[in-house]
Amino acid sequence: MITLQHYLWVSAALFCIGLAGVVARRNALVVYMCLEMMLSAANLTLVAFSRFGVRDGLPDVNAQALVFFTITVAAAEVAVGLAIILALFRAKQRIETDSVNALQG
């Protein structure tokens, strides 16, 4: 039987993999995908707590509503993030995060 602890371990593993990707990678697309993986790990945690948090015999759906709004915001974030990465590529012809510092001045 799958318990809450199983969900939390999977979520922690996803979050750690995403964090390692953000810290170690230089490619902006890979960093962006790792950030999305970290967001998905947080959503998995919320849904797991919602599933196992029972009130009056029914699952608590407040966390599931929060996940719905988080996914909606993430969809808008994808559009904005990819537009920024595309603008970076058009300006510098590369998408490494080291070239972002050159855009400041």
N, CA, C and O atoms as CSV, one atom per row, in Angstrom:
chain,resi,resn,atom,element,x,y,z
A,1,MET,N,N,0.841,-1.190,0.000
A,1,MET,CA,C,0.000,0.000,0.000
A,1,MET,C,C,0.885,1.253,0.000
A,1,MET,O,O,1.885,1.325,0.714
A,2,ILE,N,N,0.504,2.203,-0.792
A,2,ILE,CA,C,1.262,3.451,-0.891
A,2,ILE,C,C,0.779,4.411,0.197
A,2,ILE,O,O,-0.416,4.675,0.330
A,3,THR,N,N,1.727,4.921,0.964
A,3,THR,CA,C,1.397,5.817,2.070
A,3,THR,C,C,1.838,7.238,1.738
A,3,THR,O,O,2.416,7.502,0.683
A,4,LEU,N,N,1.552,8.139,2.662
A,4,LEU,CA,C,1.955,9.526,2.503
A,4,LEU,C,C,3.471,9.647,2.422
A,4,LEU,O,O,3.998,10.487,1.691
A,5,GLN,N,N,4.156,8.818,3.165
A,5,GLN,CA,C,5.620,8.872,3.179
A,5,GLN,C,C,6.205,8.559,1.798
A,5,GLN,O,O,7.212,9.152,1.410
A,6,HIS,N,N,5.598,7.650,1.064
A,6,HIS,CA,C,6.064,7.343,-0.285
A,6,HIS,C,C,5.960,8.575,-1.189
A,6,HIS,O,O,6.894,8.892,-1.926
A,7,TYR,N,N,4.833,9.255,-1.128
A,7,TYR,CA,C,4.655,10.460,-1.930
A,7,TYR,C,C,5.673,11.534,-1.549
A,7,TYR,O,O,6.224,12.215,-2.413
A,8,LEU,N,N,5.912,11.674,-0.261
A,8,LEU,CA,C,6.857,12.699,0.187
A,8,LEU,C,C,8.283,12.367,-0.235
A,8,LEU,O,O,9.048,13.273,-0.563
A,9,TRP,N,N,8.657,11.092,-0.234
A,9,TRP,CA,C,10.001,10.717,-0.704
A,9,TRP,C,C,10.152,11.006,-2.194
A,9,TRP,O,O,11.184,11.529,-2.617
A,10,VAL,N,N,9.152,10.678,-2.985
A,10,VAL,CA,C,9.219,10.959,-4.430
A,10,VAL,C,C,9.283,12.464,-4.665
A,10,VAL,O,O,10.049,12.934,-5.506
A,11,SER,N,N,8.485,13.210,-3.927
A,11,SER,CA,C,8.494,14.664,-4.060
A,11,SER,C,C,9.847,15.249,-3.665
A,11,SER,O,O,10.355,16.142,-4.342
A,12,ALA,N,N,10.427,14.759,-2.587
A,12,ALA,CA,C,11.744,15.236,-2.160
A,12,ALA,C,C,12.812,14.899,-3.190
A,12,ALA,O,O,13.703,15.708,-3.449
A,13,ALA,N,N,12.729,13.706,-3.781
A,13,ALA,CA,C,13.698,13.323,-4.814
A,13,ALA,C,C,13.573,14.225,-6.036
A,13,ALA,O,O,14.581,14.678,-6.578
A,14,LEU,N,N,12.331,14.491,-6.478
A,14,LEU,CA,C,12.128,15.395,-7.614
A,14,LEU,C,C,12.660,16.798,-7.314
A,14,LEU,O,O,13.294,17.426,-8.162
A,15,PHE,N,N,12.397,17.273,-6.113
A,15,PHE,CA,C,12.854,18.608,-5.746
A,15,PHE,C,C,14.376,18.668,-5.712
A,15,PHE,O,O,14.966,19.641,-6.183
A,16,CYS,N,N,15.019,17.642,-5.161
A,16,CYS,CA,C,16.489,17.630,-5.093
A,16,CYS,C,C,17.114,17.534,-6.480
A,16,CYS,O,O,18.127,18.184,-6.742
A,17,ILE,N,N,16.531,16.737,-7.374
A,17,ILE,CA,C,17.032,16.659,-8.743
A,17,ILE,C,C,16.890,18.014,-9.434
A,17,ILE,O,O,17.802,18.459,-10.130
A,18,GLY,N,N,15.750,18.662,-9.239
A,18,GLY,CA,C,15.548,19.987,-9.818
A,18,GLY,C,C,16.514,21.016,-9.257
A,18,GLY,O,O,17.050,21.834,-10.005
A,19,LEU,N,N,16.743,20.984,-7.956
A,19,LEU,CA,C,17.674,21.916,-7.329
A,19,LEU,C,C,19.096,21.695,-7.826
A,19,LEU,O,O,19.823,22.654,-8.085
A,20,ALA,N,N,19.492,20.436,-7.959
A,20,ALA,CA,C,20.826,20.139,-8.489
A,20,ALA,C,C,20.970,20.638,-9.919
A,20,ALA,O,O,22.029,21.133,-10.302
A,21,GLY,N,N,19.909,20.509,-10.706
A,21,GLY,CA,C,19.952,21.007,-12.086
A,21,GLY,C,C,20.054,22.516,-12.158
A,21,GLY,O,O,20.760,23.050,-13.014
A,22,VAL,N,N,19.356,23.214,-11.267
A,22,VAL,CA,C,19.420,24.682,-11.255
A,22,VAL,C,C,20.815,25.152,-10.861
A,22,VAL,O,O,21.340,26.104,-11.438
A,23,VAL,N,N,21.413,24.486,-9.878
A,23,VAL,CA,C,22.725,24.899,-9.380
A,23,VAL,C,C,23.835,24.530,-10.361
A,23,VAL,O,O,24.765,25.313,-10.552
A,24,ALA,N,N,23.758,23.359,-10.983
A,24,ALA,CA,C,24.880,22.837,-11.760
A,24,ALA,C,C,24.864,23.230,-13.236
A,24,ALA,O,O,25.928,23.301,-13.852
A,25,ARG,N,N,23.720,23.481,-13.811
A,25,ARG,CA,C,23.636,23.693,-15.254
A,25,ARG,C,C,23.840,25.152,-15.631
A,25,ARG,O,O,23.598,26.058,-14.834
A,26,ARG,N,N,24.294,25.361,-16.873
A,26,ARG,CA,C,24.494,26.706,-17.392
A,26,ARG,C,C,23.511,27.043,-18.504
A,26,ARG,O,O,23.325,28.217,-18.823
A,27,ASN,N,N,22.882,26.044,-19.095
A,27,ASN,CA,C,21.934,26.274,-20.170
A,27,ASN,C,C,20.617,26.776,-19.589
A,27,ASN,O,O,20.072,26.165,-18.670
A,28,ALA,N,N,20.109,27.874,-20.112
A,28,ALA,CA,C,18.905,28.493,-19.556
A,28,ALA,C,C,17.680,27.596,-19.704
A,28,ALA,O,O,16.824,27.583,-18.820
A,29,LEU,N,N,17.578,26.848,-20.799
A,29,LEU,CA,C,16.436,25.954,-20.969
A,29,LEU,C,C,16.446,24.829,-19.940
A,29,LEU,O,O,15.399,24.477,-19.396
A,30,VAL,N,N,17.613,24.266,-19.670
A,30,VAL,CA,C,17.711,23.193,-18.681
A,30,VAL,C,C,17.400,23.727,-17.282
A,30,VAL,O,O,16.720,23.069,-16.495
A,31,VAL,N,N,17.905,24.921,-16.983
A,31,VAL,CA,C,17.604,25.542,-15.690
A,31,VAL,C,C,16.097,25.778,-15.562
A,31,VAL,O,O,15.518,25.548,-14.500
A,32,TYR,N,N,15.478,26.227,-16.623
A,32,TYR,CA,C,14.038,26.480,-16.613
A,32,TYR,C,C,13.250,25.189,-16.403
A,32,TYR,O,O,12.274,25.172,-15.653
A,33,MET,N,N,13.672,24.103,-17.066
A,33,MET,CA,C,12.990,22.821,-16.874
A,33,MET,C,C,13.169,22.310,-15.447
A,33,MET,O,O,12.256,21.706,-14.884
A,34,CYS,N,N,14.330,22.546,-14.868
A,34,CYS,CA,C,14.568,22.122,-13.488
A,34,CYS,C,C,13.713,22.928,-12.507
A,34,CYS,O,O,13.247,22.393,-11.501
A,35,LEU,N,N,13.511,24.203,-12.798
A,35,LEU,CA,C,12.611,25.002,-11.962
A,35,LEU,C,C,11.187,24.472,-12.037
A,35,LEU,O,O,10.489,24.418,-11.024
A,36,GLU,N,N,10.758,24.087,-13.217
A,36,GLU,CA,C,9.424,23.510,-13.368
A,36,GLU,C,C,9.317,22.172,-12.634
A,36,GLU,O,O,8.261,21.844,-12.091
A,37,MET,N,N,10.406,21.401,-12.616
A,37,MET,CA,C,10.404,20.138,-11.870
A,37,MET,C,C,10.254,20.394,-10.381
A,37,MET,O,O,9.553,19.653,-9.692
A,38,MET,N,N,10.904,21.437,-9.877
A,38,MET,CA,C,10.773,21.786,-8.463
A,38,MET,C,C,9.338,22.210,-8.152
A,38,MET,O,O,8.808,21.868,-7.095
A,39,LEU,N,N,8.715,22.945,-9.055
A,39,LEU,CA,C,7.323,23.349,-8.867
A,39,LEU,C,C,6.399,22.131,-8.873
A,39,LEU,O,O,5.444,22.076,-8.098
A,40,SER,N,N,6.671,21.170,-9.727
A,40,SER,CA,C,5.871,19.945,-9.769
A,40,SER,C,C,6.034,19.132,-8.488
A,40,SER,O,O,5.081,18.508,-8.021
A,41,ALA,N,N,7.228,19.140,-7.924
A,41,ALA,CA,C,7.445,18.434,-6.654
A,41,ALA,C,C,6.615,19.069,-5.544
A,41,ALA,O,O,6.039,18.361,-4.717
A,42,ALA,N,N,6.550,20.389,-5.521
A,42,ALA,CA,C,5.722,21.064,-4.515
A,42,ALA,C,C,4.244,20.754,-4.731
A,42,ALA,O,O,3.505,20.566,-3.764
A,43,ASN,N,N,3.805,20.697,-5.987
A,43,ASN,CA,C,2.414,20.343,-6.276
A,43,ASN,C,C,2.101,18.915,-5.841
A,43,ASN,O,O,1.022,18.646,-5.314
A,44,LEU,N,N,3.047,17.994,-6.063
A,44,LEU,CA,C,2.848,16.619,-5.633
A,44,LEU,C,C,2.697,16.534,-4.119
A,44,LEU,O,O,1.873,15.771,-3.613
A,45,THR,N,N,3.486,17.312,-3.404
A,45,THR,CA,C,3.374,17.332,-1.948
A,45,THR,C,C,2.004,17.847,-1.510
A,45,THR,O,O,1.382,17.278,-0.613
A,46,LEU,N,N,1.540,18.912,-2.135
A,46,LEU,CA,C,0.227,19.456,-1.790
A,46,LEU,C,C,-0.891,18.459,-2.052
A,46,LEU,O,O,-1.791,18.304,-1.226
A,47,VAL,N,N,-0.841,17.783,-3.192
A,47,VAL,CA,C,-1.877,16.808,-3.518
A,47,VAL,C,C,-1.815,15.616,-2.564
A,47,VAL,O,O,-2.853,15.079,-2.175
A,48,ALA,N,N,-0.607,15.200,-2.186
A,48,ALA,CA,C,-0.479,14.079,-1.250
A,48,ALA,C,C,-1.070,14.434,0.111
A,48,ALA,O,O,-1.790,13.633,0.707
A,49,PHE,N,N,-0.766,15.632,0.599
A,49,PHE,CA,C,-1.348,16.040,1.877
A,49,PHE,C,C,-2.863,16.183,1.767
A,49,PHE,O,O,-3.588,15.900,2.721
A,50,SER,N,N,-3.333,16.618,0.617
A,50,SER,CA,C,-4.769,16.729,0.420
A,50,SER,C,C,-5.423,15.351,0.419
A,50,SER,O,O,-6.501,15.171,0.985
A,51,ARG,N,N,-4.781,14.397,-0.203
A,51,ARG,CA,C,-5.341,13.044,-0.296
A,51,ARG,C,C,-5.389,12.364,1.069
A,51,ARG,O,O,-6.363,11.685,1.393
A,52,PHE,N,N,-4.353,12.543,1.856
A,52,PHE,CA,C,-4.295,11.851,3.139
A,52,PHE,C,C,-4.828,12.687,4.294
A,52,PHE,O,O,-4.947,12.179,5.410
A,53,GLY,N,N,-5.148,13.936,4.060
A,53,GLY,CA,C,-5.760,14.759,5.099
A,53,GLY,C,C,-7.272,14.662,5.019
A,53,GLY,O,O,-7.896,15.357,4.217
A,54,VAL,N,N,-7.860,13.821,5.830
A,54,VAL,CA,C,-9.297,13.554,5.757
A,54,VAL,C,C,-10.015,14.357,6.835
A,54,VAL,O,O,-9.622,14.358,8.001
A,55,ARG,N,N,-11.081,15.043,6.411
A,55,ARG,CA,C,-11.946,15.792,7.326
A,55,ARG,C,C,-13.367,15.304,7.165
A,55,ARG,O,O,-13.927,15.354,6.070
A,56,ASP,N,N,-13.940,14.844,8.224
A,56,ASP,CA,C,-15.321,14.348,8.218
A,56,ASP,C,C,-15.528,13.251,7.180
A,56,ASP,O,O,-16.589,13.173,6.561
A,57,GLY,N,N,-14.520,12.405,6.987
A,57,GLY,CA,C,-14.633,11.292,6.059
A,57,GLY,C,C,-14.368,11.649,4.609
A,57,GLY,O,O,-14.400,10.772,3.746
A,58,LEU,N,N,-14.107,12.917,4.321
A,58,LEU,CA,C,-13.848,13.362,2.946
A,58,LEU,C,C,-12.444,13.941,2.842
A,58,LEU,O,O,-11.948,14.532,3.801
A,59,PRO,N,N,-11.794,13.779,1.685
A,59,PRO,CA,C,-10.472,14.389,1.517
A,59,PRO,C,C,-10.566,15.910,1.551
A,59,PRO,O,O,-11.560,16.489,1.116
A,60,ASP,N,N,-9.534,16.542,2.066
A,60,ASP,CA,C,-9.467,17.999,2.117
A,60,ASP,C,C,-9.075,18.513,0.736
A,60,ASP,O,O,-7.989,18.209,0.244
A,61,VAL,N,N,-9.948,19.284,0.117
A,61,VAL,CA,C,-9.709,19.734,-1.259
A,61,VAL,C,C,-9.089,21.124,-1.340
A,61,VAL,O,O,-8.887,21.630,-2.444
A,62,ASN,N,N,-8.782,21.755,-0.216
A,62,ASN,CA,C,-8.181,23.085,-0.259
A,62,ASN,C,C,-6.823,23.065,-0.939
A,62,ASN,O,O,-6.509,23.964,-1.719
A,63,ALA,N,N,-6.017,22.056,-0.656
A,63,ALA,CA,C,-4.701,21.955,-1.290
A,63,ALA,C,C,-4.839,21.681,-2.778
A,63,ALA,O,O,-4.034,22.168,-3.572
A,64,GLN,N,N,-5.840,20.914,-3.165
A,64,GLN,CA,C,-6.046,20.654,-4.588
A,64,GLN,C,C,-6.445,21.919,-5.328
A,64,GLN,O,O,-6.058,22.106,-6.482
A,65,ALA,N,N,-7.207,22.786,-4.688
A,65,ALA,CA,C,-7.543,24.069,-5.297
A,65,ALA,C,C,-6.299,24.931,-5.453
A,65,ALA,O,O,-6.144,25.615,-6.465
A,66,LEU,N,N,-5.412,24.905,-4.464
A,66,LEU,CA,C,-4.163,25.650,-4.556
A,66,LEU,C,C,-3.296,25.115,-5.692
A,66,LEU,O,O,-2.650,25.892,-6.395
A,67,VAL,N,N,-3.275,23.804,-5.876
A,67,VAL,CA,C,-2.512,23.202,-6.980
A,67,VAL,C,C,-3.083,23.647,-8.321
A,67,VAL,O,O,-2.328,23.905,-9.259
A,68,PHE,N,N,-4.395,23.737,-8.421
A,68,PHE,CA,C,-5.020,24.205,-9.666
A,68,PHE,C,C,-4.542,25.611,-10.013
A,68,PHE,O,O,-4.197,25.880,-11.164
A,69,PHE,N,N,-4.519,26.507,-9.033
A,69,PHE,CA,C,-4.045,27.863,-9.294
A,69,PHE,C,C,-2.549,27.894,-9.576
A,69,PHE,O,O,-2.087,28.696,-10.387
A,70,THR,N,N,-1.795,27.033,-8.917
A,70,THR,CA,C,-0.352,26.964,-9.167
A,70,THR,C,C,-0.067,26.510,-10.587
A,70,THR,O,O,0.822,27.055,-11.241
A,71,ILE,N,N,-0.798,25.531,-11.069
A,71,ILE,CA,C,-0.619,25.064,-12.442
A,71,ILE,C,C,-1.009,26.156,-13.435
A,71,ILE,O,O,-0.367,26.302,-14.475
A,72,THR,N,N,-2.042,26.916,-13.130
A,72,THR,CA,C,-2.447,28.028,-13.995
A,72,THR,C,C,-1.367,29.092,-14.072
A,72,THR,O,O,-1.057,29.592,-15.153
A,73,VAL,N,N,-0.797,29.436,-12.930
A,73,VAL,CA,C,0.287,30.420,-12.913
A,73,VAL,C,C,1.519,29.871,-13.629
A,73,VAL,O,O,2.220,30.621,-14.309
A,74,ALA,N,N,1.792,28.572,-13.486
A,74,ALA,CA,C,2.941,27.959,-14.155
A,74,ALA,C,C,2.774,27.999,-15.674
A,74,ALA,O,O,3.758,28.150,-16.398
A,75,ALA,N,N,1.550,27.866,-16.161
A,75,ALA,CA,C,1.322,27.947,-17.600
A,75,ALA,C,C,1.653,29.341,-18.124
A,75,ALA,O,O,2.245,29.482,-19.194
A,76,ALA,N,N,1.273,30.364,-17.373
A,76,ALA,CA,C,1.625,31.729,-17.771
A,76,ALA,C,C,3.131,31.953,-17.648
A,76,ALA,O,O,3.729,32.663,-18.457
A,77,GLU,N,N,3.734,31.347,-16.639
A,77,GLU,CA,C,5.179,31.466,-16.443
A,77,GLU,C,C,5.940,30.849,-17.603
A,77,GLU,O,O,6.986,31.363,-17.999
A,78,VAL,N,N,5.437,29.766,-18.147
A,78,VAL,CA,C,6.082,29.127,-19.292
A,78,VAL,C,C,6.124,30.085,-20.473
A,78,VAL,O,O,7.152,30.200,-21.141
A,79,ALA,N,N,5.039,30.759,-20.732
A,79,ALA,CA,C,5.004,31.686,-21.868
A,79,ALA,C,C,5.995,32.827,-21.669
A,79,ALA,O,O,6.734,33.175,-22.590
A,80,VAL,N,N,6.016,33.403,-20.489
A,80,VAL,CA,C,6.924,34.525,-20.221
A,80,VAL,C,C,8.378,34.060,-20.206
A,80,VAL,O,O,9.246,34.720,-20.776
A,81,GLY,N,N,8.646,32.931,-19.561
A,81,GLY,CA,C,10.009,32.418,-19.466
A,81,GLY,C,C,10.587,32.058,-20.819
A,81,GLY,O,O,11.737,32.387,-21.111
A,82,LEU,N,N,9.804,31.387,-21.649
A,82,LEU,CA,C,10.299,31.045,-22.977
A,82,LEU,C,C,10.491,32.282,-23.844
A,82,LEU,O,O,11.390,32.310,-24.685
A,83,ALA,N,N,9.661,33.305,-23.654
A,83,ALA,CA,C,9.853,34.558,-24.394
A,83,ALA,C,C,11.158,35.235,-23.982
A,83,ALA,O,O,11.866,35.784,-24.827
A,84,ILE,N,N,11.474,35.200,-22.702
A,84,ILE,CA,C,12.741,35.779,-22.230
A,84,ILE,C,C,13.922,34.995,-22.775
A,84,ILE,O,O,14.912,35.585,-23.207
A,85,ILE,N,N,13.829,33.678,-22.758
A,85,ILE,CA,C,14.920,32.850,-23.290
A,85,ILE,C,C,15.081,33.089,-24.787
A,85,ILE,O,O,16.205,33.148,-25.285
A,86,LEU,N,N,13.982,33.225,-25.502
A,86,LEU,CA,C,14.051,33.513,-26.946
A,86,LEU,C,C,14.687,34.877,-27.204
A,86,LEU,O,O,15.492,35.019,-28.125
A,87,ALA,N,N,14.334,35.881,-26.402
A,87,ALA,CA,C,14.947,37.200,-26.553
A,87,ALA,C,C,16.438,37.148,-26.243
A,87,ALA,O,O,17.232,37.820,-26.902
A,88,LEU,N,N,16.821,36.363,-25.256
A,88,LEU,CA,C,18.238,36.183,-24.932
A,88,LEU,C,C,18.972,35.519,-26.084
A,88,LEU,O,O,20.095,35.901,-26.412
A,89,PHE,N,N,18.340,34.528,-26.697
A,89,PHE,CA,C,18.976,33.857,-27.829
A,89,PHE,C,C,19.118,34.794,-29.024
A,89,PHE,O,O,20.143,34.783,-29.705
A,90,ARG,N,N,18.108,35.590,-29.275
A,90,ARG,CA,C,18.192,36.531,-30.401
A,90,ARG,C,C,19.255,37.594,-30.183
A,90,ARG,O,O,19.898,38.040,-31.134
A,91,ALA,N,N,19.440,37.999,-28.939
A,91,ALA,CA,C,20.424,39.042,-28.653
A,91,ALA,C,C,21.854,38.503,-28.638
A,91,ALA,O,O,22.769,39.174,-29.115
A,92,LYS,N,N,22.054,37.321,-28.105
A,92,LYS,CA,C,23.418,36.804,-27.898
A,92,LYS,C,C,23.757,35.567,-28.727
A,92,LYS,O,O,24.915,35.150,-28.741
A,93,GLN,N,N,22.801,34.978,-29.408
A,93,GLN,CA,C,22.983,33.761,-30.190
A,93,GLN,C,C,23.432,32.573,-29.338
A,93,GLN,O,O,24.005,31.619,-29.866
A,94,ARG,N,N,23.183,32.617,-28.050
A,94,ARG,CA,C,23.436,31.513,-27.130
A,94,ARG,C,C,22.529,31.676,-25.921
A,94,ARG,O,O,22.031,32.768,-25.650
A,95,ILE,N,N,22.319,30.588,-25.198
A,95,ILE,CA,C,21.385,30.664,-24.079
A,95,ILE,C,C,22.034,30.234,-22.766
A,95,ILE,O,O,21.340,29.804,-21.845
A,96,GLU,N,N,23.349,30.346,-22.676
A,96,GLU,CA,C,24.015,30.060,-21.417
A,96,GLU,C,C,23.731,31.179,-20.427
A,96,GLU,O,O,23.580,32.338,-20.814
A,97,THR,N,N,23.661,30.833,-19.167
A,97,THR,CA,C,23.336,31.833,-18.158
A,97,THR,C,C,24.478,32.814,-17.929
A,97,THR,O,O,24.262,33.881,-17.354
A,98,ASP,N,N,25.683,32.480,-18.363
A,98,ASP,CA,C,26.793,33.421,-18.224
A,98,ASP,C,C,26.601,34.669,-19.082
A,98,ASP,O,O,27.099,35.739,-18.732
A,99,SER,N,N,25.895,34.547,-20.185
A,99,SER,CA,C,25.695,35.685,-21.078
A,99,SER,C,C,24.616,36.633,-20.589
A,99,SER,O,O,24.439,37.703,-21.170
A,100,VAL,N,N,23.888,36.273,-19.538
A,100,VAL,CA,C,22.838,37.138,-19.008
A,100,VAL,C,C,23.450,38.388,-18.382
A,100,VAL,O,O,22.854,39.461,-18.471
A,101,ASN,N,N,24.599,38.286,-17.762
A,101,ASN,CA,C,25.260,39.441,-17.146
A,101,ASN,C,C,25.593,40.520,-18.160
A,101,ASN,O,O,25.640,41.701,-17.817
A,102,ALA,N,N,25.825,40.126,-19.406
A,102,ALA,CA,C,26.168,41.103,-20.443
A,102,ALA,C,C,24.971,41.959,-20.826
A,102,ALA,O,O,25.155,43.034,-21.396
A,103,LEU,N,N,23.753,41.521,-20.533
A,103,LEU,CA,C,22.565,42.293,-20.885
A,103,LEU,C,C,22.323,43.450,-19.907
A,103,LEU,O,O,21.553,44.361,-20.214
A,104,GLN,N,N,22.957,43.426,-18.758
A,104,GLN,CA,C,22.702,44.459,-17.755
A,104,GLN,C,C,23.268,45.807,-18.164
A,104,GLN,O,O,22.661,46.834,-17.859
A,105,GLY,N,N,24.389,45.842,-18.832
A,105,GLY,CA,C,25.044,47.116,-19.115
A,105,GLY,C,C,24.927,47.584,-20.513
A,105,GLY,O,O,25.445,48.647,-20.854
